Amino acid sequence: MLLFRSEQHVERWCRQWGREPGAILSLQQAWALGQTWYADRLDPAWKGMSHRQAEEVFAKIGLGGDFWKFAD
């Protein structure tokens, strides 16, 4: 994960390094994703999420589009 000041900064960085932009999250979305994704990781009974559950988490915090979908 890289942090940028703005979407324009992302675009400049991608042009400079010849990269395609990936998903762009707001700081609030990144925080919400981290809190949700890692909330129960220390629980001894922890089990990973299914693809469907993960996509539901993404949708809940407003992360949509092909980038956030798992390949079948």
Phi and psi in radians as a Rosetta constraint file:
Dihedral C 1 N 2 CA 2 C 2 CIRCULARHARMONIC -2.039 0.35
Dihedral N 2 CA 2 C 2 N 3 CIRCULARHARMONIC 2.513 0.35
Dihedral C 2 N 3 CA 3 C 3 CIRCULARHARMONIC -1.843 0.35
Dihedral N 3 CA 3 C 3 N 4 CIRCULARHARMONIC 2.361 0.35
Dihedral C 3 N 4 CA 4 C 4 CIRCULARHARMONIC -2.295 0.35
Dihedral N 4 CA 4 C 4 N 5 CIRCULARHARMONIC 2.786 0.35
Dihedral C 4 N 5 CA 5 C 5 CIRCULARHARMONIC -1.308 0.35
Dihedral N 5 CA 5 C 5 N 6 CIRCULARHARMONIC -0.538 0.35
Dihedral C 5 N 6 CA 6 C 6 CIRCULARHARMONIC -2.821 0.35
Dihedral N 6 CA 6 C 6 N 7 CIRCULARHARMONIC 2.964 0.35
Dihedral C 6 N 7 CA 7 C 7 CIRCULARHARMONIC -1.150 0.35
Dihedral N 7 CA 7 C 7 N 8 CIRCULARHARMONIC -0.550 0.35
Dihedral C 7 N 8 CA 8 C 8 CIRCULARHARMONIC -1.116 0.35
Dihedral N 8 CA 8 C 8 N 9 CIRCULARHARMONIC -0.665 0.35
Dihedral C 8 N 9 CA 9 C 9 CIRCULARHARMONIC -1.111 0.35
Dihedral N 9 CA 9 C 9 N 10 CIRCULARHARMONIC -0.700 0.35
Dihedral C 9 N 10 CA 10 C 10 CIRCULARHARMONIC -1.040 0.35
Dihedral N 10 CA 10 C 10 N 11 CIRCULARHARMONIC -0.835 0.35
Dihedral C 10 N 11 CA 11 C 11 CIRCULARHARMONIC -1.058 0.35
Dihedral N 11 CA 11 C 11 N 12 CIRCULARHARMONIC -0.757 0.35
Dihedral C 11 N 12 CA 12 C 12 CIRCULARHARMONIC -1.101 0.35
Dihedral N 12 CA 12 C 12 N 13 CIRCULARHARMONIC -0.779 0.35
Dihedral C 12 N 13 CA 13 C 13 CIRCULARHARMONIC -1.077 0.35
Dihedral N 13 CA 13 C 13 N 14 CIRCULARHARMONIC -0.781 0.35
Dihedral C 13 N 14 CA 14 C 14 CIRCULARHARMONIC -1.095 0.35
Dihedral N 14 CA 14 C 14 N 15 CIRCULARHARMONIC -0.751 0.35
Dihedral C 14 N 15 CA 15 C 15 CIRCULARHARMONIC -1.085 0.35
Dihedral N 15 CA 15 C 15 N 16 CIRCULARHARMONIC -0.779 0.35
Dihedral C 15 N 16 CA 16 C 16 CIRCULARHARMONIC -1.059 0.35
Dihedral N 16 CA 16 C 16 N 17 CIRCULARHARMONIC -0.689 0.35
Dihedral C 16 N 17 CA 17 C 17 CIRCULARHARMONIC -1.800 0.35
Dihedral N 17 CA 17 C 17 N 18 CIRCULARHARMONIC 0.095 0.35
Dihedral C 17 N 18 CA 18 C 18 CIRCULARHARMONIC 1.125 0.35
Dihedral N 18 CA 18 C 18 N 19 CIRCULARHARMONIC 0.691 0.35
Dihedral C 18 N 19 CA 19 C 19 CIRCULARHARMONIC -2.007 0.35
Dihedral N 19 CA 19 C 19 N 20 CIRCULARHARMONIC 2.662 0.35
Dihedral C 19 N 20 CA 20 C 20 CIRCULARHARMONIC -1.545 0.35
Dihedral N 20 CA 20 C 20 N 21 CIRCULARHARMONIC 2.413 0.35
Dihedral C 20 N 21 CA 21 C 21 CIRCULARHARMONIC -1.189 0.35
Dihedral N 21 CA 21 C 21 N 22 CIRCULARHARMONIC 2.510 0.35
Dihedral C 21 N 22 CA 22 C 22 CIRCULARHARMONIC -1.678 0.35
Dihedral N 22 CA 22 C 22 N 23 CIRCULARHARMONIC -2.456 0.35
Dihedral C 22 N 23 CA 23 C 23 CIRCULARHARMONIC -1.399 0.35
Dihedral N 23 CA 23 C 23 N 24 CIRCULARHARMONIC 2.516 0.35
Dihedral C 23 N 24 CA 24 C 24 CIRCULARHARMONIC -2.029 0.35
Dihedral N 24 CA 24 C 24 N 25 CIRCULARHARMONIC 2.108 0.35
Dihedral C 24 N 25 CA 25 C 25 CIRCULARHARMONIC -1.948 0.35
Dihedral N 25 CA 25 C 25 N 26 CIRCULARHARMONIC 2.587 0.35
Dihedral C 25 N 26 CA 26 C 26 CIRCULARHARMONIC -1.319 0.35
Dihedral N 26 CA 26 C 26 N 27 CIRCULARHARMONIC 2.853 0.35
Dihedral C 26 N 27 CA 27 C 27 CIRCULARHARMONIC -1.061 0.35
Dihedral N 27 CA 27 C 27 N 28 CIRCULARHARMONIC -0.645 0.35
Dihedral C 27 N 28 CA 28 C 28 CIRCULARHARMONIC -1.120 0.35
Dihedral N 28 CA 28 C 28 N 29 CIRCULARHARMONIC -0.713 0.35
Dihedral C 28 N 29 CA 29 C 29 CIRCULARHARMONIC -1.170 0.35
Dihedral N 29 CA 29 C 29 N 30 CIRCULARHARMONIC -0.724 0.35
Dihedral C 29 N 30 CA 30 C 30 CIRCULARHARMONIC -1.080 0.35
Dihedral N 30 CA 30 C 30 N 31 CIRCULARHARMONIC -0.731 0.35
Dihedral C 30 N 31 CA 31 C 31 CIRCULARHARMONIC -1.109 0.35
Dihedral N 31 CA 31 C 31 N 32 CIRCULARHARMONIC -0.810 0.35
Dihedral C 31 N 32 CA 32 C 32 CIRCULARHARMONIC -1.103 0.35
Dihedral N 32 CA 32 C 32 N 33 CIRCULARHARMONIC -0.694 0.35
Dihedral C 32 N 33 CA 33 C 33 CIRCULARHARMONIC -1.108 0.35
Dihedral N 33 CA 33 C 33 N 34 CIRCULARHARMONIC -0.806 0.35
Dihedral C 33 N 34 CA 34 C 34 CIRCULARHARMONIC -1.077 0.35
Dihedral N 34 CA 34 C 34 N 35 CIRCULARHARMONIC -0.768 0.35
Dihedral C 34 N 35 CA 35 C 35 CIRCULARHARMONIC -1.095 0.35
Dihedral N 35 CA 35 C 35 N 36 CIRCULARHARMONIC -0.751 0.35
Dihedral C 35 N 36 CA 36 C 36 CIRCULARHARMONIC -1.270 0.35
Dihedral N 36 CA 36 C 36 N 37 CIRCULARHARMONIC -0.792 0.35
Dihedral C 36 N 37 CA 37 C 37 CIRCULARHARMONIC -1.132 0.35
Dihedral N 37 CA 37 C 37 N 38 CIRCULARHARMONIC -0.688 0.35
Dihedral C 37 N 38 CA 38 C 38 CIRCULARHARMONIC -1.828 0.35
Dihedral N 38 CA 38 C 38 N 39 CIRCULARHARMONIC 0.111 0.35
Dihedral C 38 N 39 CA 39 C 39 CIRCULARHARMONIC -0.992 0.35
Dihedral N 39 CA 39 C 39 N 40 CIRCULARHARMONIC -0.654 0.35
Dihedral C 39 N 40 CA 40 C 40 CIRCULARHARMONIC -2.005 0.35
Dihedral N 40 CA 40 C 40 N 41 CIRCULARHARMONIC 0.270 0.35
Dihedral C 40 N 41 CA 41 C 41 CIRCULARHARMONIC -1.143 0.35
Dihedral N 41 CA 41 C 41 N 42 CIRCULARHARMONIC -0.409 0.35
Dihedral C 41 N 42 CA 42 C 42 CIRCULARHARMONIC -1.551 0.35
Dihedral N 42 CA 42 C 42 N 43 CIRCULARHARMONIC -0.083 0.35
Dihedral C 42 N 43 CA 43 C 43 CIRCULARHARMONIC -1.216 0.35
Dihedral N 43 CA 43 C 43 N 44 CIRCULARHARMONIC 2.201 0.35
Dihedral C 43 N 44 CA 44 C 44 CIRCULARHARMONIC -1.007 0.35
Dihedral N 44 CA 44 C 44 N 45 CIRCULARHARMONIC -0.438 0.35
Dihedral C 44 N 45 CA 45 C 45 CIRCULARHARMONIC -1.611 0.35
Dihedral N 45 CA 45 C 45 N 46 CIRCULARHARMONIC 0.220 0.35
Dihedral C 45 N 46 CA 46 C 46 CIRCULARHARMONIC -1.005 0.35
Dihedral N 46 CA 46 C 46 N 47 CIRCULARHARMONIC 2.404 0.35
Dihedral C 46 N 47 CA 47 C 47 CIRCULARHARMONIC -2.312 0.35
Dihedral N 47 CA 47 C 47 N 48 CIRCULARHARMONIC 2.490 0.35
Dihedral C 47 N 48 CA 48 C 48 CIRCULARHARMONIC -1.109 0.35
Dihedral N 48 CA 48 C 48 N 49 CIRCULARHARMONIC 2.794 0.35
Dihedral C 48 N 49 CA 49 C 49 CIRCULARHARMONIC -1.405 0.35
Dihedral N 49 CA 49 C 49 N 50 CIRCULARHARMONIC 2.651 0.35
Dihedral C 49 N 50 CA 50 C 50 CIRCULARHARMONIC -1.314 0.35
Dihedral N 50 CA 50 C 50 N 51 CIRCULARHARMONIC 2.918 0.35
Dihedral C 50 N 51 CA 51 C 51 CIRCULARHARMONIC -1.032 0.35
Dihedral N 51 CA 51 C 51 N 52 CIRCULARHARMONIC -0.720 0.35
Dihedral C 51 N 52 CA 52 C 52 CIRCULARHARMONIC -1.074 0.35
Dihedral N 52 CA 52 C 52 N 53 CIRCULARHARMONIC -0.789 0.35
Dihedral C 52 N 53 CA 53 C 53 CIRCULARHARMONIC -1.109 0.35
Dihedral N 53 CA 53 C 53 N 54 CIRCULARHARMONIC -0.720 0.35
Dihedral C 53 N 54 CA 54 C 54 CIRCULARHARMONIC -1.107 0.35
Dihedral N 54 CA 54 C 54 N 55 CIRCULARHARMONIC -0.762 0.35
Dihedral C 54 N 55 CA 55 C 55 CIRCULARHARMONIC -1.111 0.35
Dihedral N 55 CA 55 C 55 N 56 CIRCULARHARMONIC -0.580 0.35
Dihedral C 55 N 56 CA 56 C 56 CIRCULARHARMONIC -1.144 0.35
Dihedral N 56 CA 56 C 56 N 57 CIRCULARHARMONIC -0.692 0.35
Dihedral C 56 N 57 CA 57 C 57 CIRCULARHARMONIC -1.085 0.35
Dihedral N 57 CA 57 C 57 N 58 CIRCULARHARMONIC -0.819 0.35
Dihedral C 57 N 58 CA 58 C 58 CIRCULARHARMONIC -1.015 0.35
Dihedral N 58 CA 58 C 58 N 59 CIRCULARHARMONIC -0.826 0.35
Dihedral C 58 N 59 CA 59 C 59 CIRCULARHARMONIC -1.099 0.35
Dihedral N 59 CA 59 C 59 N 60 CIRCULARHARMONIC -0.678 0.35
Dihedral C 59 N 60 CA 60 C 60 CIRCULARHARMONIC -1.036 0.35
Dihedral N 60 CA 60 C 60 N 61 CIRCULARHARMONIC -0.596 0.35
Dihedral C 60 N 61 CA 61 C 61 CIRCULARHARMONIC -1.775 0.35
Dihedral N 61 CA 61 C 61 N 62 CIRCULARHARMONIC 0.236 0.35
Dihedral C 61 N 62 CA 62 C 62 CIRCULARHARMONIC 1.506 0.35
Dihedral N 62 CA 62 C 62 N 63 CIRCULARHARMONIC 0.406 0.35
Dihedral C 62 N 63 CA 63 C 63 CIRCULARHARMONIC -1.781 0.35
Dihedral N 63 CA 63 C 63 N 64 CIRCULARHARMONIC 1.803 0.35
Dihedral C 63 N 64 CA 64 C 64 CIRCULARHARMONIC -2.147 0.35
Dihedral N 64 CA 64 C 64 N 65 CIRCULARHARMONIC 3.104 0.35
Dihedral C 64 N 65 CA 65 C 65 CIRCULARHARMONIC 1.699 0.35
Dihedral N 65 CA 65 C 65 N 66 CIRCULARHARMONIC 3.040 0.35
Dihedral C 65 N 66 CA 66 C 66 CIRCULARHARMONIC -1.057 0.35
Dihedral N 66 CA 66 C 66 N 67 CIRCULARHARMONIC -0.568 0.35
Dihedral C 66 N 67 CA 67 C 67 CIRCULARHARMONIC -0.997 0.35
Dihedral N 67 CA 67 C 67 N 68 CIRCULARHARMONIC -0.601 0.35
Dihedral C 67 N 68 CA 68 C 68 CIRCULARHARMONIC -1.681 0.35
Dihedral N 68 CA 68 C 68 N 69 CIRCULARHARMONIC 0.206 0.35
Dihedral C 68 N 69 CA 69 C 69 CIRCULARHARMONIC -1.825 0.35
Dihedral N 69 CA 69 C 69 N 70 CIRCULARHARMONIC 2.509 0.35
Dihedral C 69 N 70 CA 70 C 70 CIRCULARHARMONIC -1.535 0.35
Dihedral N 70 CA 70 C 70 N 71 CIRCULARHARMONIC 2.511 0.35
Dihedral C 70 N 71 CA 71 C 71 CIRCULARHARMONIC -1.244 0.35
Dihedral N 71 CA 71 C 71 N 72 CIRCULARHARMONIC 2.500 0.35
